[in-house]
């Protein structure tokens, strides 16, 4: 696998899962975090996109 095309790991070092199993730091699920190094860049990008949405939703929930 070509490592030059890999997506940077979105972890920010704040690894705390909420009650839905979503990390409060990066927005990934536990399996997305543990599987990260085995995924193709397109799969990683899909997770990054989903996790950004999850973090935005979490932020909205906490602002209510």
BELJO-V806683 format. One record per residue. SS is DSSP state (a for helix, b for strand, c for the rest). NEAR is the number of other ideal C-beta (glycine too) atoms within 10 Angstrom. Layout:
ss: <SS/SS>
near: <NEAR/NEAR>
This chain:
ss: <c/c/a/a/a/c/c/c/c/c/c/c/c/c/c/c/b/c/c/c/c/b/b/c/c/c/c/c/b/a/a/a/a/a/a/a/a/a/c/c/a/a/a/a/a/a/a/a/a/a/a/a/a/a/a/a/a/a/a/a/a/a/a/c>
near: <9/6/6/6/10/14/16/7/13/19/13/11/6/9/13/8/14/11/5/8/11/20/23/15/17/23/22/25/18/12/10/22/19/10/14/18/9/9/16/12/14/10/14/21/12/14/22/18/10/14/20/13/11/19/18/11/12/16/10/9/9/8/6/4>
